[in-house]
Amino acid sequence: MPQKVQGVIARAKDAPVELTTIVIPDPGVGEAVVRIQACGVCHTDLHYRNGGINDEFPFLLGHEAAGIVEEVGPGVTEVAPGDYVILNWRAVCGQCRACLRGRPWYCFATHNATQRMTLEDGTELSPALGIGAFAEKTLVAAGQCTKVDPAAAPEAAGLLGCGVMAGIGAAINTGGVTRGDTVAVFGCGGVGDAAIMGAALAGAGTIIAVDVEDTKLEWAKGAGATHTVNSSSTDPVEAIRELTGGFGADVVIDAVGRPETYKQAFYARDLAGVVVLVGVPNPTMTLELPLADVFGRGGALKSSWYGDCLPSRDFPMLIDLYLQGRLDLDAFVSERIGLGDIEAAFTKMHDGAVLRSVVVLEGATA
C-alpha cells in the first residue's frame, strides 16, 4: 500500500523549499523503499532549487543519504529489508559500452526507480539525482542501495553518497595520487577537503590547500593539508611552485569549477602532471588555453565524475577505514538539523559557514 511521508520539495525556480506530504508507491520490479536516517545538504540540491540543473519542477531534494531498506520489489537480490545502505546515484547497468569494457564507474545508462513519487494531488516529483532523500522514506532502484557496515553513523556514512566520495575519488581514482606525490587542491569546502583526505590516505607527501578564506584553510589543515595558500593575497601558482622545488604539483585538483581556478590549476602542475576537475562549472562558462601550452606541458587533463567511484567497491572499503579511525568522516558534519531547517542550511552553505549540514531523522544515531 502506498505510504504518505514528509519530504522537502522545490516547487519552483528560486522559491524557498517546502516541507510537505509526499506519496511513496509500493516498490515495483527492481525497486526498493528506504527509510532515511540521515541526508547531507549538498550544493547540488541548491542548484536544483535554483533551476541550475533542469526545469523539471517540482523536485524532491536530497541525495547524500544513508538508511534502512524497508521493502523491496520483485526481482531484487542486491538488498533485503533490514539492510543498512548508502544511497548512490550511479547504479550501474552492466550492459552499456562502458560496463562491457570493464569500466563500470563510467556507466552511461545508470538505473533509477521507474515509478514516480508524487504529491497528494498526484503531481509527479523529480527526485534529485534519482534519489530524493530529504524525506522520511524514498523510492529508488535497488542498485542505488549499497550495503555497508551498520556500525557506521548514518550522518557520516551518507556523505559518501555524493560530495565526500567525489573528493576522495578525485584524488585516488581519477588523479591516481600515490606515495610521495605532491598534491594541490583548489577550493576547500566539503569536496576539496575530501580530496585532501583522499590524498593523505594515498600517502601524498606534500598537500597544498588553496582558498580565499582563512576559515576554510583551517578546515583543510584538519583534513590533512601540509601547507595552505590564501589566493586572495598570494599568487597560488607561484606559491605552489615554491613549495614543490620550483616544479609544480604532481596532481592538482580543482574543486571550484571556474575558468580562473582551472587555469591556475593547469599552470600549477609539474610537467607531465595531472589536473583533475571535480568542481561543477556553470553551463555558460568557457575556457581558453594556449594549445601550445596544453601540448608542451604534457600530462593529463581529467574530469572526475562522482570521483570515478564504483559504489559497490568503494563505499564498503571507505566505511571500513572510517570504523578503523583512518578516515574522519565525522569531521565533515558541521551541524545536525531537521527536515524543516533545510532552507536555512542552504544559506549557511552558500555563505561558506559549514562543511555539511546533515538532516538527521528519527532512528539515526547521534
N, C-alpha and C positions, 0 to 999 in steps of 0.2 A: 504494500500500500504506500502511495506517495507520502512523503513527510514534509511538514512545514517547520522551518527553522529560521533563525535570524541570520541575516547576512548584510554586507555593506556593498552598495552599488554606486556607480557613477551614472546618473541618468542622462546627463547632457554635458557637452564640452564646457570645461572650466567651472561647472556647477559644483557646490560642496557635495561631498558624498553623503549618502543616506543609509541609515540602519533600518532595514525593513524586513518583512517576511518573504522568504523565498520557498519555492516548492522543489523538493528533490524527488525525482521519479525512482521507482524501483530499478535496480541495475539490470541492464539488458545483456546481451551476449558480449562477453569480453569486458564488461564494466564492473566497477566497484564503488560502493559508498563508503566514504572515510569520515570518521568523527575527528574533527580537527582539534588538536590540543594547543598548538601554537603556530603563529604565522608572522614572519617578519614583514616590516613595511619597507618596500623597495622602491627605488626611483622609477622602475618600470611601471609600477601601479600609478604613480603620479603622471607619467607620460600617457597612460590610458585615460586617466581622468581629464587630462588637458587636451585630448584629441590628437596626441602626437603619434599614436600607433595606427589607428584607423578610426572610422566613424560608425562602427557597429554598436552604438549605444542601444540599450543600457548594458554596462559592463558589471559583472560580478568580480570584484577586485580580489587581490591576494594570490600569492603563488609560492612563497618561501615557507613551506609548511611541513609539519610532522603530525601524525595522528594514528588512530587505530582503525583498521579495516573493520567495518561493521557488517557489511553484506556484499556478496559477490554474485555476478550473473552467471548464466550458463557458459560453460567452456573455459572458465577461469581456472588456471592451475598455478599461476605465479604466486598468488597470495590466498590467504584464507581468513575468515572472520577471526578477530583477535590479534592479528599480526600488527606489530608496530612498524610503521613505514615513514619514509621521507618521500614526499611527492616530487616528481620531476617532470619537466616539460619537453623531454626528448625521449619518448617511449619508442624505441627503435622498431622498425617494421620487419627487419630480417630479409627483405626481398628487393629493396631498391639497389641501384648500381653501387652505392657506397657500401651498403651492408654486404653485398655479394663479393665485393673486393676486399673484405676483411677490415673495413674502416667504419664500423657502425656508429662511432662518435660523430660522423658526418651525415648520418641518416637523413635522406631527403624526403621521407614520407612518414614522419613520426605520427603516432596514434593519439587521438583524443577520444573522449566519450562521443558516441553517435547521438544519443539523446541530448536534449537541452533542458537545463534547469530553467524555471520560469518565476515570474511574479505571480501573485494570487489571481490576477486577472488574465493570466495566460500569456503575458508578454514574455517572449523568449529572451534569455540573458546570454551575453557573450562572456564566457569565463576567461579571465586574464591568463594568457599563456596556456589555455586549455585546462586550467585548474580551478580558479575561483575559490580561494581558501580563506577569505575574510568572512567566514561563515561557520556556524556550529557543525555543519556537515557539508560535504560536497560530493559530486559525482564525477569520476574520472575513468579513463581507460585503465584496466588493471595493470598494464605495462608501465603506467606512470607511478606505480607504487613500488618502492624499493625497500625490502626488509632490512632492518638494521637491529643492532643490539638494543633491547628495550631499557637497558640501564642508562642510556644517554638521555639527558634532559631535553624535552621537546623544544624548548626555547632556543637551545644551541643547535640541536640536530637539524631543525627545519631550515636553518640558514644555508645549509649545504644545497638546498633546493634551487638556489639561484646565485646571489652575489658572492658568497664566500667560495663556492665551487668555481665560479667564474674567475676569481682572482687566483686561487691556488692552482687551478688548471692552466691559467695563462702562463704561470711561471714554470710549472713542472711538465705539463702535457704539450703545450704549444711552444713555449720558449726553450724547453729542454734544459733548464738550469741544472747544473751538476756540481760536484765537489770543486770548491776553489774558484768558481766563477765570480766575476764582478757583475752586479745587477743594479740597475737604476729603475725606480718606479715613479712615474709622474702621476700625481693625484693620490692623496692619502685618506680617502673615505673608506667605506667598507670593502669595496673591490680591491683598491690599491693596497690596503693593509693586509688583505688576504693574500695578495700576490707576494707581499713581503714575507708573510708567514710561510708561504709555499717555497720561496727562495731559500729561506733559512732552513726549512725542513729538508731541502735537497742538498744542503751543505755549502751554499754560496759563501765565499769568504768576505766579500765587501758588498753591502746592500745600502744603496743611497736612496733616500726618500726625498722627493721634491714636491713642494706645495707652496701656496701663497699664504697659508695660515699657520701660525706657530702652534696653535692648539692641535691641529691635525698632524703636525710634525712630531709633537709629543706622543700622540697615539701611535705614530709609525715607529717610534723608538720602542714602545711597548710590544709592538708586533715583531720586532727583530731587526729594525734598521740599525746599521752601524754608523751611518752618517746622515745628516739632514741638510737640505738646502732650501732656503726660503727664496723662491724665484721672483718674488715681488721686489726684492732688493739686490739680488745676485744673479748673474748670468748662469743659468743652470748647466749649459753646455760646457762653459769654461770650468765651472766648479767640478763637474763630473770628470772632466779630463784631468784636472789637478789631483783628484782623489784616486785616479786609476793610472798613475805614472805617465800621464800625458796621452794615453791611448784612447780612452773612452771605455764604456762598459761592454762586456760580452753580450749581455741581454738587457734591452731597455723596454720597459712595459709602459704603454700609455693607457692609463686607467681613466683619463679625462674624455678623450674622444673629440678633440678640437684640432683644426688645422695648425694652430700655433703650437700646441703641445706636441703634436705628431712631428712637426719639423724639428723641434728641439730634441725629441727622442731620436730622430733619424741621424742628426749630427752629433749626438752624444754617445753613439755606439762606436766600438772599435771596428777596424777593418774586418770584414767577414763576420761581423756581429749580427745579432738578430734584433729586430724591432717587432714587438707584439702589440697590436691594437686590440684592447678589450673594452675600453670606454666606447659607448654607443654614440656615434655622431648624429647630429640633426640631418634629416634628409636633404636639406638645402645646402649643406656645407660642401665645399670643393677644396682640392689640394693641388698645389703646383710645386713641383720639384725639378731642378735641372736633371734631365735624363742622363747626362754625363756623370753626375754625382751618384745616381742610382746604380749605374753600371760600375763606376770606378771604385765604389766602396764595397762592392760585393755583398756577401752575406745573404740575409733573407728578410723580407718584409712580410709579416704574417698577421692575419686576423684570427682572433680566438673566439669561437662560438661556444658559449656555455663552458669555457675552459676546456674545450675539446674533450669533455668528460664522457665516460660510459658509466651511467649511474650504477648499474649492477656490479661493476668492478670498483668504482671509486668511492661511492658512499660508504659501504661497509668498512673499507680499509681506513678511511679518514675517521669514521666513528671509533674504530678500534684505537687509532692514535690518540683521539680525544680522551677516551677512557683510560689510556695509559698515561695521561698527563703530558703528552708530547705535542698536542695541538690544542691551543687555548681558544676553543670556540666561544667560551663564556665571555671572553674579552669583547666580543662584538655586541653583546646585549647591553645597550645603554640604559634602557628602561623597559619595564613590563607594563602594558596598557590593556584596556578592554576594547571591545568592538566599537564602542561609542567614542573612542578617542583618536580615531584614525585621521580625521581632518587636521587636528592639532599636531599629530605626528608628522604629517606632510610638511607643515610649516617648519617644524624643528629640523627636519631632514633638509629642506631647501636652504635653511639658514646655516647648515653645517654644524648644528649643535649636538648631533648624535651620530654614532656609527649605525646602530639599528634600534629602532623602537620595535618591540615584539608584542603582538597581541597574544595574550595567554587566556585560554578558555578553561572552563571548569574541567577538572580532572588532570590538568597538567601539573607537573612538579614545580616547586619554586627553586 
